[in-house]
Amino acid sequence: MADKIEHRMTAPWLLASAMLLFSLALIEKGLNTVGTSLPMTDVFPRQLLDWAVTLLMFDIALTLRQMFEIQLDGRREG
C-alpha cells in the first residue's frame, strides 16, 4: 500500500479562473447598473457567466472521473 501512487487529475486553475470570471461578471453587472463598465471587458456579463459555468463543468467532470478511478482501484485491491 505504501508503494501505491495516487494519480490526481484535479485542475485548480479551472476553479480559480471560473471564480475570477464570476467575480468579474458580478462587478461588471454592478457597474452597468450605474452606467459605467470595466475598461478591460468588451463582453456582456452574461457571456462571462457562461464561460465561468463552462470551466466549472470541466472541473466537475475531472473530479468525477478521479472519484470513479479511485473507486475502481478500491474494487481491484479489495
N, CA, C and O atoms as a CHARMM CRD file, in Angstrom:
* protein
*
  312
    1    1 MET  N      0.81300  -1.18500   0.00000 PROA 1      0.00000
    2    1 MET  CA     0.00000   0.00000   0.00000 PROA 1      0.00000
    3    1 MET  C      0.85700   1.24800   0.00000 PROA 1      0.00000
    4    1 MET  O      0.44000   2.29000  -0.50700 PROA 1      0.00000
    5    2 ALA  N      2.06500   1.15300   0.57100 PROA 2      0.00000
    6    2 ALA  CA     2.94200   2.32400   0.62500 PROA 2      0.00000
    7    2 ALA  C      3.50000   2.67400  -0.75300 PROA 2      0.00000
    8    2 ALA  O      3.83500   3.82800  -1.01900 PROA 2      0.00000
    9    3 ASP  N      3.59700   1.66500  -1.63300 PROA 3      0.00000
   10    3 ASP  CA     4.14900   1.94500  -2.96900 PROA 3      0.00000
   11    3 ASP  C      3.07700   2.35200  -3.97700 PROA 3      0.00000
   12    3 ASP  O      3.37200   2.54200  -5.15700 PROA 3      0.00000
   13    4 LYS  N      1.85400   2.48400  -3.52100 PROA 4      0.00000
   14    4 LYS  CA     0.77500   2.89300  -4.41500 PROA 4      0.00000
   15    4 LYS  C      0.91000   4.38300  -4.75000 PROA 4      0.00000
   16    4 LYS  O      1.07200   5.21600  -3.85800 PROA 4      0.00000
   17    5 ILE  N      0.84200   4.70500  -6.03100 PROA 5      0.00000
   18    5 ILE  CA     0.95100   6.08400  -6.48300 PROA 5      0.00000
   19    5 ILE  C     -0.44500   6.58700  -6.81000 PROA 5      0.00000
   20    5 ILE  O     -1.16900   5.98200  -7.60100 PROA 5      0.00000
   21    6 GLU  N     -0.81100   7.69800  -6.19000 PROA 6      0.00000
   22    6 GLU  CA    -2.10900   8.29400  -6.48600 PROA 6      0.00000
   23    6 GLU  C     -1.98000   9.23500  -7.65900 PROA 6      0.00000
   24    6 GLU  O     -1.09800  10.09400  -7.69600 PROA 6      0.00000
   25    7 HSD  N     -2.86200   9.06500  -8.61000 PROA 7      0.00000
   26    7 HSD  CA    -2.89400   9.95300  -9.76400 PROA 7      0.00000
   27    7 HSD  C     -4.02400  10.95300  -9.55000 PROA 7      0.00000
   28    7 HSD  O     -5.19800  10.58800  -9.49400 PROA 7      0.00000
   29    8 ARG  N     -3.65200  12.19200  -9.43500 PROA 8      0.00000
   30    8 ARG  CA    -4.65000  13.24100  -9.24600 PROA 8      0.00000
   31    8 ARG  C     -4.82100  13.99800 -10.54400 PROA 8      0.00000
   32    8 ARG  O     -3.84800  14.42800 -11.16400 PROA 8      0.00000
   33    9 MET  N     -6.07500  14.15800 -10.95000 PROA 9      0.00000
   34    9 MET  CA    -6.36600  14.86800 -12.19200 PROA 9      0.00000
   35    9 MET  C     -7.12400  16.15600 -11.90900 PROA 9      0.00000
   36    9 MET  O     -7.84000  16.66200 -12.77300 PROA 9      0.00000
   37   10 THR  N     -6.97200  16.67800 -10.72200 PROA 10     0.00000
   38   10 THR  CA    -7.67900  17.91400 -10.41600 PROA 10     0.00000
   39   10 THR  C     -7.01000  19.06800 -11.13900 PROA 10     0.00000
   40   10 THR  O     -5.81000  19.03800 -11.41000 PROA 10     0.00000
   41   11 ALA  N     -7.78000  20.05800 -11.43900 PROA 11     0.00000
   42   11 ALA  CA    -7.26800  21.23900 -12.11900 PROA 11     0.00000
   43   11 ALA  C     -7.70800  22.46800 -11.33300 PROA 11     0.00000
   44   11 ALA  O     -8.74800  23.05600 -11.63000 PROA 11     0.00000
   45   12 PRO  N     -6.92400  22.85700 -10.33300 PROA 12     0.00000
   46   12 PRO  CA    -7.34200  24.01300  -9.52900 PROA 12     0.00000
   47   12 PRO  C     -7.37500  25.30900 -10.33300 PROA 12     0.00000
   48   12 PRO  O     -8.05500  26.26000  -9.94800 PROA 12     0.00000
   49   13 TRP  N     -6.65900  25.35200 -11.42500 PROA 13     0.00000
   50   13 TRP  CA    -6.68600  26.55600 -12.25500 PROA 13     0.00000
   51   13 TRP  C     -8.04900  26.73500 -12.91500 PROA 13     0.00000
   52   13 TRP  O     -8.44800  27.86400 -13.20200 PROA 13     0.00000
   53   14 LEU  N     -8.77200  25.64100 -13.16000 PROA 14     0.00000
   54   14 LEU  CA   -10.12100  25.76100 -13.70300 PROA 14     0.00000
   55   14 LEU  C    -11.05300  26.42500 -12.69600 PROA 14     0.00000
   56   14 LEU  O    -11.83600  27.30900 -13.04400 PROA 14     0.00000
   57   15 LEU  N    -10.95800  25.99000 -11.45300 PROA 15     0.00000
   58   15 LEU  CA   -11.80400  26.56600 -10.41700 PROA 15     0.00000
   59   15 LEU  C    -11.43900  28.02000 -10.16200 PROA 15     0.00000
   60   15 LEU  O    -12.32400  28.86300 -10.01300 PROA 15     0.00000
   61   16 ALA  N    -10.14900  28.32300 -10.11000 PROA 16     0.00000
   62   16 ALA  CA    -9.72000  29.69700  -9.85500 PROA 16     0.00000
   63   16 ALA  C    -10.12900  30.63700 -10.98900 PROA 16     0.00000
   64   16 ALA  O    -10.59000  31.75200 -10.74300 PROA 16     0.00000
   65   17 SER  N     -9.96000  30.19000 -12.21300 PROA 17     0.00000
   66   17 SER  CA   -10.33200  31.05500 -13.33400 PROA 17     0.00000
   67   17 SER  C    -11.84800  31.21200 -13.43300 PROA 17     0.00000
   68   17 SER  O    -12.33000  32.27000 -13.83600 PROA 17     0.00000
   69   18 ALA  N    -12.60200  30.17700 -13.07300 PROA 18     0.00000
   70   18 ALA  CA   -14.06400  30.29300 -13.07400 PROA 18     0.00000
   71   18 ALA  C    -14.52200  31.29000 -12.01300 PROA 18     0.00000
   72   18 ALA  O    -15.42800  32.08600 -12.25800 PROA 18     0.00000
   73   19 MET  N    -13.90300  31.24800 -10.83900 PROA 19     0.00000
   74   19 MET  CA   -14.26600  32.20900  -9.79700 PROA 19     0.00000
   75   19 MET  C    -13.87000  33.63200 -10.18800 PROA 19     0.00000
   76   19 MET  O    -14.57800  34.58400  -9.86200 PROA 19     0.00000
   77   20 LEU  N    -12.75200  33.77800 -10.88100 PROA 20     0.00000
   78   20 LEU  CA   -12.33900  35.09900 -11.36000 PROA 20     0.00000
   79   20 LEU  C    -13.34500  35.64400 -12.37400 PROA 20     0.00000
   80   20 LEU  O    -13.73700  36.80900 -12.30100 PROA 20     0.00000
   81   21 LEU  N    -13.75500  34.80700 -13.31000 PROA 21     0.00000
   82   21 LEU  CA   -14.75000  35.23900 -14.29600 PROA 21     0.00000
   83   21 LEU  C    -16.09100  35.55900 -13.64100 PROA 21     0.00000
   84   21 LEU  O    -16.76900  36.51000 -14.02900 PROA 21     0.00000
   85   22 PHE  N    -16.46200  34.76700 -12.65900 PROA 22     0.00000
   86   22 PHE  CA   -17.71700  35.01200 -11.95400 PROA 22     0.00000
   87   22 PHE  C    -17.67700  36.35000 -11.21400 PROA 22     0.00000
   88   22 PHE  O    -18.64300  37.11200 -11.24500 PROA 22     0.00000
   89   23 SER  N    -16.55500  36.62800 -10.55100 PROA 23     0.00000
   90   23 SER  CA   -16.45100  37.90500  -9.84000 PROA 23     0.00000
   91   23 SER  C    -16.40800  39.07300 -10.81800 PROA 23     0.00000
   92   23 SER  O    -16.98500  40.12600 -10.54400 PROA 23     0.00000
   93   24 LEU  N    -15.73200  38.90600 -11.95900 PROA 24     0.00000
   94   24 LEU  CA   -15.73300  39.96000 -12.97200 PROA 24     0.00000
   95   24 LEU  C    -17.14000  40.21300 -13.50500 PROA 24     0.00000
   96   24 LEU  O    -17.51000  41.35800 -13.76400 PROA 24     0.00000
   97   25 ALA  N    -17.92100  39.15400 -13.67000 PROA 25     0.00000
   98   25 ALA  CA   -19.29500  39.31500 -14.14600 PROA 25     0.00000
   99   25 ALA  C    -20.13800  40.07900 -13.13700 PROA 25     0.00000
  100   25 ALA  O    -20.94000  40.93500 -13.51100 PROA 25     0.00000
  101   26 LEU  N    -19.95800  39.77000 -11.85400 PROA 26     0.00000
  102   26 LEU  CA   -20.70800  40.49000 -10.82800 PROA 26     0.00000
  103   26 LEU  C    -20.31800  41.96000 -10.77800 PROA 26     0.00000
  104   26 LEU  O    -21.18300  42.82900 -10.67200 PROA 26     0.00000
  105   27 ILE  N    -19.03000  42.24200 -10.85400 PROA 27     0.00000
  106   27 ILE  CA   -18.56500  43.62400 -10.84400 PROA 27     0.00000
  107   27 ILE  C    -19.07700  44.36900 -12.07400 PROA 27     0.00000
  108   27 ILE  O    -19.55400  45.49900 -11.97500 PROA 27     0.00000
  109   28 GLU  N    -18.97400  43.72400 -13.22200 PROA 28     0.00000
  110   28 GLU  CA   -19.43700  44.35200 -14.47000 PROA 28     0.00000
  111   28 GLU  C    -20.93000  44.64600 -14.41800 PROA 28     0.00000
  112   28 GLU  O    -21.36800  45.71700 -14.83900 PROA 28     0.00000
  113   29 LYS  N    -21.70400  43.71200 -13.91000 PROA 29     0.00000
  114   29 LYS  CA   -23.15600  43.93300 -13.82000 PROA 29     0.00000
  115   29 LYS  C    -23.47000  45.05900 -12.84000 PROA 29     0.00000
  116   29 LYS  O    -24.34700  45.88500 -13.09400 PROA 29     0.00000
  117   30 GLY  N    -22.75500  45.08700 -11.73000 PROA 30     0.00000
  118   30 GLY  CA   -22.95600  46.16800 -10.77900 PROA 30     0.00000
  119   30 GLY  C    -22.60000  47.52500 -11.36600 PROA 30     0.00000
  120   30 GLY  O    -23.30400  48.50800 -11.13600 PROA 30     0.00000
  121   31 LEU  N    -21.52000  47.58100 -12.11600 PROA 31     0.00000
  122   31 LEU  CA   -21.13500  48.83500 -12.75900 PROA 31     0.00000
  123   31 LEU  C    -22.08900  49.21200 -13.88500 PROA 31     0.00000
  124   31 LEU  O    -22.32000  50.39600 -14.13000 PROA 31     0.00000
  125   32 ASN  N    -22.64200  48.22200 -14.56900 PROA 32     0.00000
  126   32 ASN  CA   -23.60800  48.51000 -15.63300 PROA 32     0.00000
  127   32 ASN  C    -24.88100  49.14300 -15.08900 PROA 32     0.00000
  128   32 ASN  O    -25.52900  49.93000 -15.78000 PROA 32     0.00000
  129   33 THR  N    -25.24000  48.80800 -13.86400 PROA 33     0.00000
  130   33 THR  CA   -26.45900  49.38700 -13.28800 PROA 33     0.00000
  131   33 THR  C    -26.30500  50.87500 -13.00400 PROA 33     0.00000
  132   33 THR  O    -27.29700  51.60200 -12.94700 PROA 33     0.00000
  133   34 VAL  N    -25.05600  51.33700 -12.82300 PROA 34     0.00000
  134   34 VAL  CA   -24.83600  52.76800 -12.58600 PROA 34     0.00000
  135   34 VAL  C    -24.36400  53.48800 -13.83900 PROA 34     0.00000
  136   34 VAL  O    -24.07100  54.68300 -13.78900 PROA 34     0.00000
  137   35 GLY  N    -24.28400  52.78200 -14.96600 PROA 35     0.00000
  138   35 GLY  CA   -23.98700  53.41700 -16.23600 PROA 35     0.00000
  139   35 GLY  C    -22.54200  53.39600 -16.68000 PROA 35     0.00000
  140   35 GLY  O    -22.19300  54.12700 -17.60700 PROA 35     0.00000
  141   36 THR  N    -21.70000  52.61200 -16.08100 PROA 36     0.00000
  142   36 THR  CA   -20.29800  52.50400 -16.49300 PROA 36     0.00000
  143   36 THR  C    -19.93400  51.03300 -16.64800 PROA 36     0.00000
  144   36 THR  O    -20.77200  50.15700 -16.43100 PROA 36     0.00000
  145   37 SER  N    -18.69100  50.76000 -17.02200 PROA 37     0.00000
  146   37 SER  CA   -18.26700  49.36900 -17.16600 PROA 37     0.00000
  147   37 SER  C    -16.76400  49.27300 -16.94200 PROA 37     0.00000
  148   37 SER  O    -16.06100  50.28100 -16.87000 PROA 37     0.00000
  149   38 LEU  N    -16.29700  48.05300 -16.83500 PROA 38     0.00000
  150   38 LEU  CA   -14.85800  47.81600 -16.71500 PROA 38     0.00000
  151   38 LEU  C    -14.19800  48.06100 -18.06700 PROA 38     0.00000
  152   38 LEU  O    -14.71400  47.60300 -19.08700 PROA 38     0.00000
  153   39 PRO  N    -13.08700  48.76000 -18.10100 PROA 39     0.00000
  154   39 PRO  CA   -12.46400  49.04100 -19.39800 PROA 39     0.00000
  155   39 PRO  C    -11.83500  47.80700 -20.05400 PROA 39     0.00000
  156   39 PRO  O    -11.61800  47.79900 -21.26600 PROA 39     0.00000
  157   40 MET  N    -11.54300  46.76900 -19.27300 PROA 40     0.00000
  158   40 MET  CA   -10.87300  45.59800 -19.84900 PROA 40     0.00000
  159   40 MET  C    -11.84700  44.56600 -20.41600 PROA 40     0.00000
  160   40 MET  O    -11.41700  43.61600 -21.06900 PROA 40     0.00000
  161   41 THR  N    -13.13100  44.73100 -20.18500 PROA 41     0.00000
  162   41 THR  CA   -14.10100  43.75800 -20.68800 PROA 41     0.00000
  163   41 THR  C    -14.89500  44.34500 -21.84100 PROA 41     0.00000
  164   41 THR  O    -15.45800  45.43400 -21.73300 PROA 41     0.00000
  165   42 ASP  N    -14.93400  43.62000 -22.93200 PROA 42     0.00000
  166   42 ASP  CA   -15.71100  44.02500 -24.10100 PROA 42     0.00000
  167   42 ASP  C    -16.90300  43.11800 -24.33400 PROA 42     0.00000
  168   42 ASP  O    -17.49100  43.11200 -25.41500 PROA 42     0.00000
  169   43 VAL  N    -17.26000  42.34400 -23.30400 PROA 43     0.00000
  170   43 VAL  CA   -18.36800  41.40100 -23.42700 PROA 43     0.00000
  171   43 VAL  C    -19.41800  41.71800 -22.36200 PROA 43     0.00000
  172   43 VAL  O    -19.17000  42.46600 -21.41700 PROA 43     0.00000
  173   44 PHE  N    -20.57400  41.13500 -22.54300 PROA 44     0.00000
  174   44 PHE  CA   -21.65300  41.29600 -21.57200 PROA 44     0.00000
  175   44 PHE  C    -21.39200  40.41900 -20.35000 PROA 44     0.00000
  176   44 PHE  O    -20.69400  39.41100 -20.46000 PROA 44     0.00000
  177   45 PRO  N    -21.93600  40.77900 -19.19600 PROA 45     0.00000
  178   45 PRO  CA   -21.76400  39.93600 -18.00400 PROA 45     0.00000
  179   45 PRO  C    -22.30300  38.51700 -18.19800 PROA 45     0.00000
  180   45 PRO  O    -21.77900  37.56800 -17.61500 PROA 45     0.00000
  181   46 ARG  N    -23.33700  38.37300 -19.01000 PROA 46     0.00000
  182   46 ARG  CA   -23.90200  37.04500 -19.27100 PROA 46     0.00000
  183   46 ARG  C    -22.87100  36.12800 -19.94000 PROA 46     0.00000
  184   46 ARG  O    -22.80800  34.93700 -19.63600 PROA 46     0.00000
  185   47 GLN  N    -22.07400  36.68100 -20.84100 PROA 47     0.00000
  186   47 GLN  CA   -21.04400  35.87600 -21.50200 PROA 47     0.00000
  187   47 GLN  C    -19.96800  35.45800 -20.51300 PROA 47     0.00000
  188   47 GLN  O    -19.46700  34.33600 -20.58700 PROA 47     0.00000
  189   48 LEU  N    -19.60600  36.33700 -19.59200 PROA 48     0.00000
  190   48 LEU  CA   -18.63500  35.97700 -18.55600 PROA 48     0.00000
  191   48 LEU  C    -19.16500  34.84800 -17.68500 PROA 48     0.00000
  192   48 LEU  O    -18.42300  33.93700 -17.31600 PROA 48     0.00000
  193   49 LEU  N    -20.45500  34.91300 -17.35600 PROA 49     0.00000
  194   49 LEU  CA   -21.06200  33.83400 -16.57200 PROA 49     0.00000
  195   49 LEU  C    -21.07800  32.51600 -17.34600 PROA 49     0.00000
  196   49 LEU  O    -20.84500  31.45400 -16.77000 PROA 49     0.00000
  197   50 ASP  N    -21.35300  32.58500 -18.64100 PROA 50     0.00000
  198   50 ASP  CA   -21.34000  31.36800 -19.45900 PROA 50     0.00000
  199   50 ASP  C    -19.96200  30.72900 -19.47700 PROA 50     0.00000
  200   50 ASP  O    -19.83900  29.50800 -19.38200 PROA 50     0.00000
  201   51 TRP  N    -18.93600  31.53800 -19.59500 PROA 51     0.00000
  202   51 TRP  CA   -17.56700  30.99800 -19.59900 PROA 51     0.00000
  203   51 TRP  C    -17.21200  30.39900 -18.23500 PROA 51     0.00000
  204   51 TRP  O    -16.55500  29.36000 -18.16400 PROA 51     0.00000
  205   52 ALA  N    -17.64300  31.05000 -17.16400 PROA 52     0.00000
  206   52 ALA  CA   -17.37200  30.53300 -15.82700 PROA 52     0.00000
  207   52 ALA  C    -18.06800  29.18800 -15.61100 PROA 52     0.00000
  208   52 ALA  O    -17.48400  28.27000 -15.03600 PROA 52     0.00000
  209   53 VAL  N    -19.30700  29.07300 -16.07000 PROA 53     0.00000
  210   53 VAL  CA   -20.04100  27.81100 -15.92200 PROA 53     0.00000
  211   53 VAL  C    -19.37600  26.70400 -16.73400 PROA 53     0.00000
  212   53 VAL  O    -19.31000  25.55900 -16.28500 PROA 53     0.00000
  213   54 THR  N    -18.88500  27.03600 -17.92100 PROA 54     0.00000
  214   54 THR  CA   -18.19700  26.03700 -18.74200 PROA 54     0.00000
  215   54 THR  C    -16.95000  25.52000 -18.03900 PROA 54     0.00000
  216   54 THR  O    -16.70500  24.31300 -18.02800 PROA 54     0.00000
  217   55 LEU  N    -16.16100  26.40800 -17.45400 PROA 55     0.00000
  218   55 LEU  CA   -14.97000  25.98000 -16.72000 PROA 55     0.00000
  219   55 LEU  C    -15.33200  25.14200 -15.50800 PROA 55     0.00000
  220   55 LEU  O    -14.64600  24.16800 -15.19800 PROA 55     0.00000
  221   56 LEU  N    -16.40900  25.51400 -14.81600 PROA 56     0.00000
  222   56 LEU  CA   -16.84400  24.71600 -13.66900 PROA 56     0.00000
  223   56 LEU  C    -17.30600  23.32500 -14.09200 PROA 56     0.00000
  224   56 LEU  O    -17.08700  22.35200 -13.37000 PROA 56     0.00000
  225   57 MET  N    -17.94100  23.22800 -15.25100 PROA 57     0.00000
  226   57 MET  CA   -18.35900  21.90500 -15.74600 PROA 57     0.00000
  227   57 MET  C    -17.14000  21.03000 -16.04200 PROA 57     0.00000
  228   57 MET  O    -17.15700  19.83600 -15.74400 PROA 57     0.00000
  229   58 PHE  N    -16.10200  21.59300 -16.61200 PROA 58     0.00000
  230   58 PHE  CA   -14.87600  20.82600 -16.84500 PROA 58     0.00000
  231   58 PHE  C    -14.25900  20.37400 -15.52300 PROA 58     0.00000
  232   58 PHE  O    -13.78900  19.24200 -15.41200 PROA 58     0.00000
  233   59 ASP  N    -14.25700  21.24800 -14.53100 PROA 59     0.00000
  234   59 ASP  CA   -13.70100  20.88700 -13.23000 PROA 59     0.00000
  235   59 ASP  C    -14.51600  19.77700 -12.57700 PROA 59     0.00000
  236   59 ASP  O    -13.94500  18.85600 -11.99300 PROA 59     0.00000
  237   60 ILE  N    -15.82800  19.85000 -12.66600 PROA 60     0.00000
  238   60 ILE  CA   -16.68100  18.80200 -12.10800 PROA 60     0.00000
  239   60 ILE  C    -16.45600  17.47600 -12.82700 PROA 60     0.00000
  240   60 ILE  O    -16.41700  16.42300 -12.19000 PROA 60     0.00000
  241   61 ALA  N    -16.30700  17.52300 -14.14500 PROA 61     0.00000
  242   61 ALA  CA   -16.06500  16.28900 -14.90400 PROA 61     0.00000
  243   61 ALA  C    -14.73900  15.64600 -14.50800 PROA 61     0.00000
  244   61 ALA  O    -14.66700  14.42600 -14.35900 PROA 61     0.00000
  245   62 LEU  N    -13.70000  16.44100 -14.33600 PROA 62     0.00000
  246   62 LEU  CA   -12.41700  15.88400 -13.91400 PROA 62     0.00000
  247   62 LEU  C    -12.48100  15.30300 -12.51400 PROA 62     0.00000
  248   62 LEU  O    -11.88000  14.26300 -12.24500 PROA 62     0.00000
  249   63 THR  N    -13.20300  15.96100 -11.62000 PROA 63     0.00000
  250   63 THR  CA   -13.33700  15.45800 -10.25400 PROA 63     0.00000
  251   63 THR  C    -14.12500  14.15000 -10.22600 PROA 63     0.00000
  252   63 THR  O    -13.75700  13.21900  -9.50900 PROA 63     0.00000
  253   64 LEU  N    -15.20200  14.07500 -10.99800 PROA 64     0.00000
  254   64 LEU  CA   -15.97700  12.83000 -11.06400 PROA 64     0.00000
  255   64 LEU  C    -15.16400  11.68800 -11.65000 PROA 64     0.00000
  256   64 LEU  O    -15.26400  10.55000 -11.19100 PROA 64     0.00000
  257   65 ARG  N    -14.36200  11.98700 -12.65700 PROA 65     0.00000
  258   65 ARG  CA   -13.51300  10.94300 -13.24100 PROA 65     0.00000
  259   65 ARG  C    -12.48900  10.44000 -12.22700 PROA 65     0.00000
  260   65 ARG  O    -12.22300   9.24100 -12.14800 PROA 65     0.00000
  261   66 GLN  N    -11.91800  11.36200 -11.45300 PROA 66     0.00000
  262   66 GLN  CA   -10.95900  10.97200 -10.42800 PROA 66     0.00000
  263   66 GLN  C    -11.63400  10.09600  -9.37200 PROA 66     0.00000
  264   66 GLN  O    -11.06600   9.08500  -8.95800 PROA 66     0.00000
  265   67 MET  N    -12.82500  10.46500  -8.93600 PROA 67     0.00000
  266   67 MET  CA   -13.53500   9.66300  -7.94800 PROA 67     0.00000
  267   67 MET  C    -13.87300   8.27700  -8.49400 PROA 67     0.00000
  268   67 MET  O    -13.79900   7.28800  -7.76500 PROA 67     0.00000
  269   68 PHE  N    -14.24100   8.20300  -9.77000 PROA 68     0.00000
  270   68 PHE  CA   -14.55800   6.92400 -10.39200 PROA 68     0.00000
  271   68 PHE  C    -13.32400   6.02800 -10.45500 PROA 68     0.00000
  272   68 PHE  O    -13.41300   4.83000 -10.18500 PROA 68     0.00000
  273   69 GLU  N    -12.17500   6.60100 -10.81000 PROA 69     0.00000
  274   69 GLU  CA   -10.94800   5.80300 -10.87100 PROA 69     0.00000
  275   69 GLU  C    -10.50100   5.34300  -9.49600 PROA 69     0.00000
  276   69 GLU  O     -9.98600   4.23300  -9.35800 PROA 69     0.00000
  277   70 ILE  N    -10.68400   6.16500  -8.48200 PROA 70     0.00000
  278   70 ILE  CA   -10.34500   5.75500  -7.12200 PROA 70     0.00000
  279   70 ILE  C    -11.24700   4.60500  -6.67900 PROA 70     0.00000
  280   70 ILE  O    -10.79400   3.66900  -6.02100 PROA 70     0.00000
  281   71 GLN  N    -12.53100   4.68200  -7.04800 PROA 71     0.00000
  282   71 GLN  CA   -13.46700   3.61100  -6.70800 PROA 71     0.00000
  283   71 GLN  C    -13.08700   2.31600  -7.42800 PROA 71     0.00000
  284   71 GLN  O    -13.16300   1.24000  -6.83500 PROA 71     0.00000
  285   72 LEU  N    -12.68200   2.40400  -8.68500 PROA 72     0.00000
  286   72 LEU  CA   -12.27000   1.21300  -9.42300 PROA 72     0.00000
  287   72 LEU  C    -11.00700   0.60400  -8.82300 PROA 72     0.00000
  288   72 LEU  O    -10.89900  -0.61800  -8.72200 PROA 72     0.00000
  289   73 ASP  N    -10.06000   1.43600  -8.42900 PROA 73     0.00000
  290   73 ASP  CA    -8.84800   0.92700  -7.79200 PROA 73     0.00000
  291   73 ASP  C     -9.15600   0.23600  -6.49100 PROA 73     0.00000
  292   73 ASP  O     -8.52900  -0.77100  -6.16200 PROA 73     0.00000
  293   74 GLY  N    -10.12100   0.76000  -5.73200 PROA 74     0.00000
  294   74 GLY  CA   -10.52800   0.13200  -4.47300 PROA 74     0.00000
  295   74 GLY  C    -11.16900  -1.22800  -4.68300 PROA 74     0.00000
  296   74 GLY  O    -10.99100  -2.13200  -3.86600 PROA 74     0.00000
  297   75 ARG  N    -11.91300  -1.38100  -5.77200 PROA 75     0.00000
  298   75 ARG  CA   -12.52500  -2.68000  -6.05500 PROA 75     0.00000
  299   75 ARG  C    -11.48900  -3.69500  -6.49900 PROA 75     0.00000
  300   75 ARG  O    -11.59700  -4.87700  -6.17200 PROA 75     0.00000
  301   76 ARG  N    -10.48800  -3.24600  -7.24100 PROA 76     0.00000
  302   76 ARG  CA    -9.44200  -4.17000  -7.70100 PROA 76     0.00000
  303   76 ARG  C     -8.60000  -4.68900  -6.55400 PROA 76     0.00000
  304   76 ARG  O     -8.20700  -5.85500  -6.53700 PROA 76     0.00000
  305   77 GLU  N     -8.32400  -3.80700  -5.58200 PROA 77     0.00000
  306   77 GLU  CA    -7.48100  -4.21900  -4.44600 PROA 77     0.00000
  307   77 GLU  C     -8.25800  -5.01700  -3.42100 PROA 77     0.00000
  308   77 GLU  O     -7.72600  -5.95100  -2.82100 PROA 77     0.00000
  309   78 GLY  N     -9.50400  -4.65500  -3.22000 PROA 78     0.00000
  310   78 GLY  CA   -10.27400  -5.27500  -2.14200 PROA 78     0.00000
  311   78 GLY  C    -11.06000  -6.39000  -2.60900 PROA 78     0.00000
  312   78 GLY  O    -11.76600  -7.02000  -1.82100 PROA 78     0.00000
